């Protein structure tokens, strides 16, 4: 990425430091960072239909919940890397109810789902298996999410220095960013 924060250094180095010369370059670098991470991390991890079923049974083994609680709980337990859509959770809840594994009680305009005796038997039989939100692809995506957040936070901090910092502060920030880039590449160079 020549001419960017990630390539041959910070663009515009050596220019006179009047006004806000680095600002367009900092914003460009920030957008590059955001774009790199949004490609994979911005969306949720696509899981298979059986994963939603297993997740619902595992969660309802702990306590009764309504659909939104199930979606939120899966998102939380996966570190934000998997948040099933209502279009996958609610049909699964209906299917499990039709199979006799769940029962629904309506209260306050919401259906709260709980396991039937047969549903508890099925859920307990699968309890020894890792929960779907614990599978390796979800964990890997969760790690990438942490990296993405840190990268975006760094880019936002750099942009703030570019907007409000003095020429000396901007130069110091550029040095810090270049050092961070070198350290990141050295991580990849390790075996």
N, C-alpha and C positions, 0 to 999 in steps of 0.2 A: 504494500500500500504506500507507494512512494508519495511523498508530500503530505503525509498524515502523521498523526500522533503515534501510530503504530509502526510506521515505516522508518524513514531516515531521520527521525527527530521531529521537532516541532516546526511547522512551516512558519516562515517569516522571521526566523531568528536572525539577528544582526540588523534588522531594520531599526529605524528610529522608533523610540518607544513613546511617541506622543499619542494622544487620544486613546483609542481602544483598539490598537492594531491587532492584538491577538484574538479579539472576540470572535470574528467570523471563523477563524481556524479552530478555536476551542469548541464552538457550537458544531462545526463540521465533525470534529472528532467525537463529540458527544453523540451526534446522530449516527455515526458509524458504529459506535459501541452499542447503542440501543438497537440498531438494525441487526447487528451480529447476534445479539442475545434474543431478540424477539422472534427470530426465525424458528427456534426450537422451544424456547422457554416461555414465550408469551402465551401460548395455548396450553391446553391441558393435555396430558398424556392420553393417548387413545388406548383404552382397555377393551378387552373382549367382553361379550355379553355374559359369559359365565363368571367373569370377575365381578361384575356388578351384583350378580346373584349371590356369590360367595361373600362379598362385602356386606350386603344387606343382612344375610343370615348371621354373620359374625357380630355385627353391631347389635342386632336385636337379641342376641344371646346375652348381652350385657344389660340391656334395658329397653323398654318400649320407646319408640320414636316416631315422629312424623317425617314425611318425605324430605322436607327442607333440612331437618336436623341430620338425617342420614347423609345428604349431599355435603353439608358443612363438616360433619365429622370425618368423612372420607378425605375431604380437602385438607383438614387439619392434620390428620394422621399421616397423610402422604407428604407433608411438608409443602403443600400447595401445588405439587406436581401432578395431581390427579383430582379433578373435580368433575364427577360425572354430571351430565346434563339431566334436567328433569325429564327429558324425553327418553332417557334410558332407565332412570330410577323408578318413575311412577309405573311404567308398564311392567317392570320387574316385580314391583310390589303387588300389582294386580295379578300377575301370573302366579306368584307364590301364594296369594290368597286363594286363587282358583284351585291350586294344587292341595290346599288344606294345610299348608305349612305356616300361614299367618292368619291372624284375625285382625280386623280393623274396628276400632271404636271411634265414633265421631263425637267430638266435644269442641264447642266453640268454633264450629265451622271447619275444623281440621280433623283429618283421620289420623289417629295414632295407631301404629302397627305394633303387634307383639307376636311372639311365637306361640303356636299351638303346641300340644305335647309332641305331635309328630314332627313339627318344625324344630323343636328343641332337640329331639333325637338326631335329626339330620345335621343341625348346626354343631352339636357336640361331637358328632362323628368327624366333622371337618376341622374341629378346633385345634388338632395337632399340626395341621398344615399351616404354613405361613399365610398371614392375611394378604389379600390381593394388593393392598397398599404397601406391603413390605417386599414386593418382588424386586428383582435387581434393576429392571428398566425404570421403575418409578423412583427407586433410590438414586440411580444415576442422574435422572432428570432433576431430582431434588438438589443434588450437589451442584448441577449446572445452574439451578435457580439461585443458589447462594452466590455463585460467581457472577451471575448476571446482575444481581442486586448490588454487589460490591462494585462492579464495573460502572454501573449507571450512577451510583452514589459518588464514585470518584470523578466521573465526568461532570456531574452537577457541581461538585466542589470546585473543580478546575474552572468551570464556566463562571462561578461566583467570584473567584479570584480575578478572572479576566474582566468582569464587569465592574468590580469595586476596588480592586487592589491597585497599589501604586506600581510604577514601573519596576521598582526593586522587588516587590512582592510577586509580580508576574514572572520575573526572571527566576526567582527562587522556586516558584511553582513549576516552571518548565523544567528546572533541574531535578526536582522531586519526581515529576512524571517520567522523565527520561530514565532515572534510576529505577523506578518501579517497572518500566518496560524491560530494562535489562535483567532485573531480578526474575520477572515472569518467564522470560526466555531461558534463564539459567535453570529454572525448575524443570522445564521440558528437556533440558540437556542432561539432567541427572538420570541415572539408570535405576 
